[in-house]
């Protein structure tokens, strides 16, 4: 499930289509390594043994190692790219093992506008869109590949109305004193 909704918080992770993209990239690199191996085996009579042992096999091993390491990093990026909605804050968390550690906190009271953008037919068919959050001072924050964006849009709208009504109530109580 890519959306975990409770009374206190909502956790949103990227759409599963991103995971499919990572798997396709990984399989593409594996297919390239296998094709190089098959071509080497097929033309081993023409190629010298030194070229095969000292050049082609290390290249194949390099491609395989690169594919596995990159796939593991892609999985870590995928599972650690989260958006957490609290009652009064939006926390955008992007982290990996060692390359990136980004934490952004947006105060919901400073959110001016929330939009949902769909760019092409596939994203409309399998429900992954972009959520655009416009803050004060003309700052835009675009959250890509959000699953079920209208559900998130509804949750955000409820939270912004809750925060604005709470602010209105406290300002009303302060004026009555």
C-alpha positions in Angstrom: 0.0 0.0 0.0 1.4 3.3 -0.9 -0.7 5.5 1.4 -0.9 4.8 5.1 -3.6 7.0 6.7 -4.2 7.3 10.4 -5.8 10.1 12.6 -2.5 11.6 13.5 -0.4 11.3 10.3 -0.5 10.1 6.7 2.5 8.5 5.0 2.8 8.6 1.2 5.4 6.7 -0.8 6.0 6.9 -4.5 3.8 5.0 -7.0 4.8 1.4 -7.8 5.4 2.3 -11.4 8.8 3.8 -10.3 9.7 0.4 -8.9 8.8 -1.2 -12.2 11.0 1.3 -14.0 14.0 0.4 -11.7 13.4 -3.3 -12.4 13.3 -2.7 -16.2 16.6 -0.8 -16.0 18.2 -3.6 -14.0 17.0 -6.3 -16.4 18.3 -4.2 -19.4 21.8 -4.1 -17.8 21.6 -7.9 -17.2 20.5 -8.5 -20.8 23.5 -6.4 -22.1 25.9 -8.5 -20.0 24.3 -11.8 -21.2 24.5 -10.6 -24.8 28.2 -9.8 -24.5 28.8 -13.2 -23.0 26.9 -15.0 -25.8 28.7 -13.0 -28.5 32.0 -13.8 -26.9 31.2 -17.5 -26.8 30.0 -17.5 -30.4 33.1 -15.7 -31.7 35.7 -17.2 -29.4 37.5 -18.7 -32.3 38.1 -15.3 -33.9 38.9 -13.5 -30.6 42.2 -14.0 -28.8 42.2 -15.7 -25.5 43.9 -12.7 -23.9 41.2 -10.3 -25.1 38.5 -12.6 -23.7 40.1 -13.2 -20.4 41.6 -9.7 -19.7 39.1 -7.4 -21.4 35.7 -8.9 -22.2 35.1 -11.0 -19.0 36.1 -8.1 -16.7 33.7 -5.9 -18.6 30.9 -8.4 -18.1 31.6 -8.6 -14.4 31.8 -4.8 -14.2 28.3 -4.5 -15.8 26.8 -7.2 -13.5 28.3 -5.6 -10.4 27.1 -2.1 -11.5 23.6 -3.5 -12.2 23.3 -5.1 -8.8 24.7 -2.2 -6.8 22.6 0.3 -8.8 19.5 -1.8 -8.3 20.1 -1.9 -4.5 20.5 1.9 -4.4 17.4 2.4 -6.5 15.4 0.2 -4.0 16.8 2.3 -1.1 15.9 5.5 -2.9 12.4 4.2 -3.6 11.6 3.1 -0.1 13.1 6.1 1.6 11.4 8.8 -0.6 8.4 9.6 1.6 5.9 12.4 2.2 4.5 12.5 5.7 1.4 14.6 6.4 0.9 15.7 10.0 -1.9 17.9 11.4 0.0 21.1 10.8 3.1 20.1 8.7 4.2 18.4 5.5 7.4 16.5 5.9 9.2 15.5 2.7 11.9 12.9 3.3 14.4 11.8 0.8 17.4 9.7 2.0 19.7 7.0 0.9 22.7 5.3 2.6 25.3 7.9 1.9 24.5 10.0 -1.2 21.5 12.0 -0.2 19.8 13.0 3.1 17.2 15.6 2.5 14.4 16.6 4.9 12.0 19.4 4.1 9.3 20.6 6.5 6.5 22.8 5.1 4.1 24.5 7.5 0.5 23.8 6.3 -0.5 27.3 7.4 1.8 28.7 4.7 0.3 26.6 1.9 -1.6 28.9 -0.4 -2.6 26.5 -3.2 -2.6 22.8 -3.9 -2.9 21.5 -7.5 -2.9 18.0 -9.1 -1.3 17.8 -12.5 -1.5 14.9 -15.0 0.8 15.0 -18.0 0.1 12.0 -20.1 -2.3 9.2 -20.8 -0.4 6.4 -18.9 -0.3 8.5 -15.7 -4.1 9.0 -16.0 -4.8 5.4 -16.5 -2.8 4.0 -13.6 -3.3 7.0 -11.2 0.1 8.5 -10.6 0.2 12.3 -10.9 2.1 15.2 -9.7 1.0 17.2 -6.6 2.0 20.9 -6.7 2.1 22.8 -3.4 2.4 26.5 -3.7 3.6 28.3 -0.6 3.8 31.9 0.4 6.6 33.9 -1.3 5.8 32.1 -4.6 7.6 28.9 -3.7 6.5 25.8 -5.5 7.1 22.3 -4.4 6.3 19.5 -6.9 5.8 16.0 -5.6 6.2 13.6 -8.5 4.6 10.2 -8.9 2.0 10.5 -6.1 -0.5 7.6 -6.1 -4.2 8.4 -5.8 -3.6 12.2 -5.9 -7.2 13.2 -5.3 -7.2 11.3 -2.0 -4.0 13.1 -0.9 -5.5 16.4 -2.2 -8.6 15.8 0.0 -6.5 15.0 3.0 -4.4 18.1 2.5 -7.4 20.3 2.0 -8.9 19.0 5.3 -5.7 19.7 7.1 -5.4 23.2 5.7 -9.0 24.0 6.6 -8.4 22.6 10.1 -5.3 24.8 10.5 -7.0 27.9 9.2 -10.1 27.4 11.3 -7.8 26.9 14.4 -5.9 30.1 13.6 -9.3 31.9 13.1 -10.5 30.6 16.4 -7.4 31.7 18.3 -7.4 35.1 16.7 -11.1 35.5 17.6 -10.4 34.5 21.2 -7.5 36.9 21.4 -9.7 39.8 20.2 -12.4 39.0 22.8 -9.9 39.5 25.7 
